[in-house]
Amino acid sequence: MGQVRNFEARIFRALRREPPESKVHRLAFWVLIIYLALMPGRLLPGVAGQVFGGLSLFTFLLLLAFCIPLVWRWIFGRFLWKLRNRLIMTYLLMALTPIVLFVLMTLIALYGFSGQFAIFAATSEMDTQLEHFSAENRAFAMHVAHLLAMEPGAKSVALPEMEDTAPAKQEIGVQVAAFHDGKLVPISPASLQASDITQIPSWAKDHFSHIVLDNRKLYLRAIDMQTIDGHTTTLITSVPVDKQSIDQVAHGIGRIELVPNLPMNDETSASGDQSMAGSNKPPKSKVRTEIDNRKRTRQEARENSIAGGMLPPAQHFYDIPITFYAPLKTTDWVTGELHDTPTIVTSRPSLLYQRLFITSLEIAAFVQNVLIAIAAFFGLLELIAFIMAVRLNRTITRSVSDLYDATVEIDQGNLTHRIKVTRNDQLAALSRSFNRMSYSLERLLSEQREKERLQGELAIAQEVQANLFPRSSASLPMLELHGACYPARTVSGDYYDFLVFGDSGLGLALGDISGKGISAALLMATLHSAVRAYRYAGEDLPVAGELAVAMAAENGNGSSNGHIDPFLQPGKILAQLNRHLYRSTQPEKYATLFLAHYDGLTSKLTYSCGGQLPPMVLRSDDSVIQLGCGGTVVGLLEYATYEDGVEQLNSGDILIAYSDGVTEPENDFGEFGEERLVDVVRRHRHMPLDAISEQVMQALRNWIGGQEQPDDITLVLARQR
């Protein structure tokens, strides 16, 4: 199979075509190869050439059968892929097909009408000649009857009237037979005597005139009977139907052909049955013999047919020959039975038109001109309709093509591409909608890029802010610490920090910036930097005099190097930060801040609360006190002052500092509140601080439920060892 596929691929690549994929396509290819291989064998002589010819014909028919679905697939896959071609096909099926069918029906009807009219004209001309012939026969019959009445014993009857015109009559072969009381009476001159009529047919009746078939020849015959004094005289006049008489009938009609010896189906069947009944041949041989007899009989009949007239040349391109068949009723002279003699009339529309308007050619010309004018007018209307349809088709296909080209441009990333709209219809509205969609996509992608840029910047800000928080929980030998911050967005506006002073001193800060997001985070970074700056600035401040040494000794945080810690007075730091934020930020920007200094030697906590929710101390006996000493928020009033507070921590006491994101989340039962916070810490106070913090967060998540976190959450826990 692999070699076969490779052969197919090489052949099609040589033809610059794609290799076949479907089974039908591959079978058609191999049938074509076989057909081409069989073609030279047809040139062989004898039976071999006939065998190869039959095989090649069968292969060709098989190839056609395989090509039909391939062509159908190509039509729907390639040709009808374009909307323009589909619309053209739709127009053809909807409009042109009924027109073509109507025109075909009209042409068929006109052809049939013309043929019937030609047959009618031919039979009418024959009937006219029969009437004239019958009238002459009646007159001669009365003459002969009177002669025989006056001379009963006459041995012959003279027809002087016919004798005077005998040469003209003999040209057309007129013959007469007279009978007196059933006995043949000779006619003079003898050239008029009908030698083939020896008796009156048994079926004969008075005033008979018809075309008869006698001895396989056609005649115009008339029979008239006259009774005088009890004696009946019968006169039979006969004229053979030959080319001369047919020429007279066909004048102005065209060409007429009569086939007198062609038997009808019933006659042929009867004769065939009789011959088969008297034969002992096998059934197949009998059937073959019957078919041969029928063919021979019909061929002989056509050879003995009577034809007359001439078909003139065509006057114009649509003056086509019209051939029509009709049975002509003829009487069998022996039996009197009627037979159908095939009659073939060939004419032209111009001849039939002249015969139709033979009495008024001027009116015919006028009617013809009117019909031509109406046809031209209809043709003009059809041309206008076609032009309008083409223009409408172009508007549809152009709009679809523009939309397709625009989708390709959009797919390639060219969102600035716009469709030029000049019309005001539904397709134009669709193009405008596409333009609006392209603009919206361009705007959304621009916003997405801007959002991604901001997300990148926020990620950097989050990383920077994460570096601002303490990297690990600081601890002293006598104090255990833990802090956690959970932003509501990418970055947080809450702030906490641990500042370690030597082996026994600690600074603690917790704040909340007004607002959320990047602006609050930037202000939080500013506050963080300021607090750190005050912290490290104290290391470089020289202390002169005994006052500085005495203050350091009194507070137990001094050192022999003459330096003091500014965090010993948190209220003053809050006042300085308040002025700094007030002067460097917008009026609506402010912060709440809790600052505290812990002295590990004395277990004292000096603090000041600047508008922050008061931290709480959970005593070892489960009592709770709040650290509310301080002042207003930071950065709102320029000259705000802040008081310091001091609290003694005992072993097992837990300091709880938090932002409003811990206590203010709500559900259907209200806020989470400080009592629930203290209760969670109290129930888990024996656990490590990070575990207590996780229990608090779990309780908050359960309280909030599926809602979004409303605010930044910051929690700082400190436990005296």
N, C-alpha and C positions, 0 to 999 in steps of 0.2 A: 504493500500500500504506500509505503514511503517513497519508493521509486516512481510509482504512478503519479503521486502528488508532485514530486519534483519535475517530472516530465511536463505535467500540466502547467506548473509555475513557469518553466522555461519558455514554453510556447507562448503563454499569455504575456510574459515580460517582453518577449521579442516583438509582440504586437502592441506593446505599450498599453496593456490592459491589466486590470487586477485579476489574479487567479480566481477561478470559480469556487464559491463556498457552498452553495446549495446542491443537493443531490440532483435536482432537475437540470441545473446548469451543467453539471459534470456529465450527466447522461447525454444531454444534447451535444456536448463537445465530442464525446466518443462516438456517437451515432454519426456526426459529421465526418469524423476521421474514417469510419467504416464506409460511408457513402463515397468519399473521395477515393478510397482504395478500390471500390467496386467499379468506378467509372471507366477505367481503361479496359476492363473485361467486356464491356458492351461492344467493343470494336472487334471482338473475336468472331469468326464466321461460324455459321451453323448453330447447333443446339447450345453450345457453350455461351455464345453471345446472347442468346435468348434467356438462358438461365441467369447470366449476370445482369441482363436488363431487368428481369423480374425482381431479382434481389435488390438492385439499386432503386427500383421504383418503390418497393416495400420500405426500404431504408429511408427514402426521401419522404414518404408519407409519415413514417415514424418520427423523422426529424421535424416535420411540420407540427405534429402533435406535441412534441416537447417544446417547440418554439412559441406556441400559443401562450402558455402561462408565463414564459419569459418576457414576451412582448407586453402582456398584460401587466406584469410586475414593473416593467420599465415605464409603462404609461403612468401608473400610479406612483412610482417611486421617483421618477425623473421629470416627466412631462407635466404631470399634475401637481408637482411639488410647489410650483409657483402659483400664487393666487391669481395672477393674470390668466394663466392657462385654464385654471379651474373655472373662472368666471366665463371665459370664452366657451368652454365645454357646457357650462350651465345654460348660457344663452342659446347654444346650438340645440340642446335637448329641450329647452322650454319654448323657444320661438321658432327656430328653423325647422325642427323635426315636424311639428304640425303643418308648417307651410309646405314642406316637401311632400308630406303625405297628402295634403289637400291638392297640391299641383298634380301629383301622380294620379290621385283619384279623378281629378278633372280630365287629365289627358286620357286616362283609360275610358272614362265616360264619353269623351269626345270621339275617341277612336271607335268605341262601340256604336255610338250614335251615327258616325260617318259611315261605318260599315253597314249598319241597318238601312241608312238612307240610300246607300248605293244599291243594296239588294232590293229595296222598295222601288227605286227608279228602274232597275232592270226588269223586275216582275211587272211593273206598271206598263212598261213598253211592250212586253210580251202580251199582256192582257189586251192592250189596244189593238195589236195585230190580230189577236184571236177574235175580237169583236168585229173588226173589219172583215176578216176571213169568214166568220159565221154569217154576216149579213149577205155577202156575195153568194155563199152556199144556199141560203134560204131563197134567194131570188132565182137561182138556177133550178132549185128543186121545184118551185112552182111552175117554171117554164116547162120542165120535163114532164111534170104531172099533166099539164094541159095538152101537151103533144100526144102523150099516150092515151088520154081520154078521147081525143079526136080520132086517133088511129090505133085502136086496140091491138091490132095484129102487127104492128110495126116491128121489124126485126132489128132496128137500130134507131138511135136517137141522135140527131145532129144538134150540136150546140154552136150555132153561128156566132153568137156573141163571143164565146171563147175562141172560136176559130179566127175571128178578126184580131184578137189580141194574143193569139197562140204563141208567136215568137217570144213576146215578153213573158208570158206565163211559163213557157218552157225553160226560160232561163232560171227560174226558181223551182222548176220541177213540179208543176201543178199536175195532179192526176185525179180523175173522177171515176167513180163507179156508181151505176144506176141500177136499181132493182125495182121490178114491177110485181107486186104480190109475192115478193121473196125471190123472184127469178131474176138472174143477171141479164141486163139489157145492154147490148154493145153500144159504145159511144163513138161517134165520128166527130172529128178526125180520130183515127186510131191511136195517135200519139198521146191523146189525153186519157186513154183507157188505163185504169189502175190494175195492172196485171196481178199484183199481190193481194188484191181484195176480191175474193171469190164468193163471199157470202156475208150476210149481215151478222154481226156478233149477237149472241143470245141476250146479252145485257144491254144492247143498244136501245136508246130512247130518243124521242123527238127533241130537236133543238139541242143537240150535244155538240160542244166545241171545247177541245182540250188538247194538251200535249200528251201523246200516247207513245208507248214503247212497244214496238213491233219488230220481232226478230233482232232485238238488241240495237235497234235504231229508233231515233226520235222523229216524230212527225207532228205537224199541226193538222188535226183532222176535225172536220165538222160533219154532223149527221143531221139531216132534216127529212121529215116524213110528211107527205101530203096525200090526203085521202079524197078521191073524187069518184062519185057513183059507186061506192063500195070497194074501189080498188085503191090500194096503198102504193104510192111511189116513194121510194127511199133513195136519196142522193147523198153519197159520201165523197167529200172533197179532201184530198190529202196533199200536204206540202212537206217535204223533208226538212228537218232542222239541220242546216249545215253552216259552214263558215260564212257564206253570203248572208243568210238570214240573221246569224248572230252579229255580223258586222252592222246590220241595220239597227238591231236592238241596242248594241253597245255604243252607238254614236252619241257622243256627249257624256258618256259615263266612264269609259275606260276599256278594260279588257274583261271578257266574260268567258268562262270555261264551264262546260257541262260534261259530266262523266256518266254517261247513260248505262254502261255495263257494270258499274260497281255495285255488287249486291249488298244489301243491308245485313246487320248482325244476325237477325233472326233467320234470314234466308240462308246465310252462310252456315249457321248452326244446324239448320235442318238438313241441308245437303251434306254437311259433315257427319251428322248422325247417321244418315242413310248409308253413306259410304263406309262408315265404321261398322255399321250393323251387318253389312254384307261382306266384311273382310274378316279373315282369321288371324290377323297380325296381332302381336302383343300390344298392350295398352300404350307403352311408351312410343312404339313405332307408329301407332295410329295417331297419337297426338302430334308427332312430328310430321306425319303425312298431311294432317289437317292444316297445320301451320303453313306448310309449303304450298298447299293448294290455295289457301287464302292469299298468300303473298303473290302467287302466280296470277290469280284472278284479278287482284287489285292492279298489278303491273299491266296486264293486258287492257284493263279498263282505262287506265291513264293513257296508254298508247293510243286507244281508239277514242279519246275524248274529243269534244268539239269545242274549239276556241275561236273567238272572233274579237274584233276591236283592237285598238292600239292605245297604249298608255303614253300620253304626250310627255315631253320633258318638264321638269319641275320649274315653276315660275319664281320660286324663292326657296330659301334654305329649309323652311319648315313645311314645304309642299311635298311631304313624304308620301310614298305609296301606302295605300290602305287596302289591305286584303281581308276579305270577310267571306265566311262560309255560311250557306243556308241550304236547306233541303227544298227542292222544287217538286211539287206534287205532280206526278205523271200517272197516267192510266194504262194498265196492261191491256193491250188490244184483244188478247185472247180471253182473259178472265174478267176484265173490267175492274179489277182491284187497283187501289191506289198504291203507288210506290213513291219513295223519296229518292229523287235523283240529285246527287250532290251538285251544287252550283257554287262556283268560286268567282267572286267579283273583285277586281282590283281597280281602284280609282285613286284620285288625288283630291285633297281638300279644295283646290282651285276649281276643278270640274264640278264638284258637288256644290260649291258656293255659287257658280254661275247657273247651275240648274235650279238652285233654290230661289235665286232672284232673277229668273229668266224673263219675267214680265216687267221688271222695274230695275234696270241696271243703274240708273242714276241714284235711286234710293239706296241701292246696295253700296255704291261708292260712298254715299254720305254716311251710311251706317259704319262702313269700314273706317272712314276717317274719324268718326266719333269714337269708335273702339280704340283706334290707335292713340287718339288724344287722351282718353281715359287711362290707357295703359301707361302712357308717358307721364301723366300726372301721378298715378300710383307709384311709378318708378321713382319720380322725384320725391314723393313723400317717404318712400322706403329709404332713399339715399339720405334724406334729412334725418330720419329716425336712426339710421346706421351711424351717421356722424355724431349725433347726440349720444348714442350708446357708447361709441368709442371714447368720447370725451368723459362721460361718466365713469367708464371703465378705467380710464387713465387716472381720474381723481382718486378712485378707490385703490388702485394698484400703487400709485405714487405715494399715497398716505401710508399704506402698509409697508412699502419699500423704505420710506423714511423712518418708520418705526423700527423696522428690522435693522437698518444701518445705525440708528441711534442705540439700540440694544447692544450691537456689536461694540460701538464706541464706549458705552457704559461698562461692558464686560472687560474691555481693555484698560479701564481705569480713567477714561476721559470723562469726568463728571461735569465738565464745563460745556459739553456738547448740547446744543439746543436744536430742536426741529423748527424750521421756518414755516410759520403758519400764515397763510394768506386768505383762507376761506372761512366760512362761518357755517359749518355743518357738524354733524355728530363726529365724523372722523377728525375734523379740526379740533373739536372739543377733546377728543381722545389724545391728539397731539399736544394740546395745551396741558392736559393732565399729566402726560409723560414729562413735559418740560418742568411742571411743578414738582413731580416726583424726583426728577433729576436734581432740581435745586434743593429739595428737602434732603435727598441723599448726600449731596455735597455739604449742606449745612450740618447734617447729623454727623457725618464723618469728620468734619472740622471740629464740631463740638466733642466728638469722641477723642480726637487727637488731643484737643485741649484738656479734656478730662483725664486722658492718660498722662499727659504732661503734669497736670496737677496731682494725679495719683502718685506719679514718680516723685514729685516734690514733697508730697505728704509722707511718702515712705521714707524719704531722706530726713524730713522733719521728725518723723516718729523715731527713726534711728538716733537722731541727735538728742531728742527728748529722753529716749531710754538711757542715754549716757548721762543725762542730768540727774536721774534718780539714783539713789544708792545702789551699787551693783550687788551688794550682799547685805544681809541684815547685820548691822553693827551691834556689838554687845560689850558690856563691861563685866568685870568680875562680880559686881554687885547688882547689875541690871541687865535683864534680857529684853531685846528689841525685835520688832517685826513691823514692816510697812508694805503696803500693796496699793497699787493704783490701777483701775480698770476704766479706760476711756470709753465714752459713749460713741465717739467717732474715731478717726484714725489717730489723731493727737488729742491730748488732754489739756484742759485748763486748770486741773488740780495740781497741787504741788506739795511734796513733802521732802524732807532732807534730814540727815543725821550728821552732826559735826562733832567729832571726837576731839577732846582736849586732854592730851596726856593719857594717864592710866585711869583717871578717876573723874574726868570732866566730860560732859556731853551737852551739845546743843541740839535742840529739836525744833523743827519748823514744819508747819502744815498750813497750806493756804488754798484758797479757791478763787479763781479769776472770774469776773463777770463775763457771761457769754460762753460760747463753745467754739470749737474748731480752731482754725489756724491763727486767728487774731488772739484768742485766749491763750493759745500755746506760746505765741511770741511774747505776750505780756508775762506769762509764767516764766519764760526764760530770762526775761529782764529782772523779774523779782528774784529768781534763783541767783543770778549773777550779783545782784545787789547784796543779798544776804551773805553770800560767800565773800564778797568784797569786804563787808564789815567784819566778817569773821577773821580773815587773814590780815586785815589792816591792823588789828589789835596786836599782832605779833611784832610789829615794827615801831610801836609807839613807846618811847622812853618815858620812864616814870621818875620824876625828880622829887627828892625830898622825902621826908619821913611820912608824909601823908599817904603817898602811894604805897610805901611799904606797910604802913599800919592798915590800910584798906585791904591790901592783899592778905595780910596775916589774919585780919578779922574775918574775912570771907573764906579763909582756908583754901584759896585758889591762887595764892600768890606764889612767887618764885623768887629766888635770890638774885635772878638776873635783872630784876627791876621792871618786868612786863606784867600787864594785867589783861584780863579777858573782857571785851566789850559785852559779851552775852550775860555778864553778871547783872546788867540792867536791861532786860528785854524791852521795857517800855520806851527807853530812849532810842533804841534801834528802830522800833515801830514808828516813832515820831519822825526820825530821819527818813525812813522809807516812805512814809506818808507824804512828806514834802517832795521827795524825789519823784514819786509817781504822779503827784498832782501837777508838777511843773513839766513833766515829760510825756504825758498822755492826754488823750481827749477827755473832756469833762465827764462823759458818761462812762469812762473806764475806771474801774476800781477793783479792789481785791479784799478778801477777808484773810487774816493771817494770825496764826497762833505761834508764838515764839516762847521757848522755855530753855532754862539752863539747869542741868542736873549735876549736883555735887555728890560724887560717890562716897566721899569720906564722911559726909554728914547725912546722906540720903535726903537732902533737901532739894525741892524742885521750885525754882524761881521762874515765874511765867508772866506773860502779858497776852491778852486775847484782843485782837483788833477786829471786832465784828464777826469773828468766826464762831460757829456753834460751840458752846462751852464744852471742852473735854470733860470726861468723867473719870473718877477714880473709884474702882470697885475694891472696897476694903476686903480684908481677909475674913471679916465677920459678915460679908455680903451686903454691908451698907454702901451707899453711893453718895459721893459728894461731887459737885460741879466746880470747875475752875473758871469762874466767870469774871475775874478781875481783869481790867484792861480798858478799852475804849471803843470808838466807832470804827467803821471800815477804813481801810487804808487807801489813800488817793482821792478821797471825795472832798475833804476839808483840809485847807492848807496848814492850819495851825492847830490841828487836833493833838491832844495830849493823851498819854496812855499810862496807866498805873501798873505797878508790879505786884504780883501776889506770890506768896511762899506757901508751899505745902510739904509736910513731912510724910515720906513714904515709908511704910513698914513692910516687913517681909510678907510676901503673898499678895500685896496690893497690885492691882492691874490698872494702868493708865489706858484709857480709851479715848483716842482723838480721831475724829471722823469729819468728812465733808457732808454737805446736805444730800448728796446722792445716796447716802446710806439710809437716812431716816425719812426722806420725803417720797420715795416711790409709793404709788397708790394702786389699790384694786377696789373691788366693790365694798370692802370692809374698812376702807380709809387708808391712812398712811401707815408705813411700817413702824415708824416712831422709835423714840429712844428706849422706851420700856422693853420692847421686843429685842432691841440690840443688846441691852444689859442682860436680859434674860438668857439669850443665846450664849453670851460670854460666861455668865454665871454657871450655866449647866455644863459647860465644857472647860471650866477654868483650870482643871487639872491637866488638860492636854497641852502640847506645845503651842506656842503662839501662832505658828503658821497653820496648824490644824484648826485652832480657834478661828483664825481669819477665814479659812475655807468653809467652816460651818456657818459663819455669818453670811458669806456669799451664797451658799446653798439656800439658806433661809430667804435671802433676798430674791434669788431666782424663782423659788417656789411662790413667793409673794407676788412677784410681777407676772408670772405665768408666761404666756406666749407673746407678750407685748415687747416692744423694743425698749432697750435700756434708756430711760429718760435723761439721765445725767451722768457725769463722771462720778465714779465711786472711788474714794480714797479712805483707807483705814490704817491707823498706826496704833500698835499695841506695845506697851512696855510693862514688864513685871519685875517687881523688886524681889531679889533672891533672898 
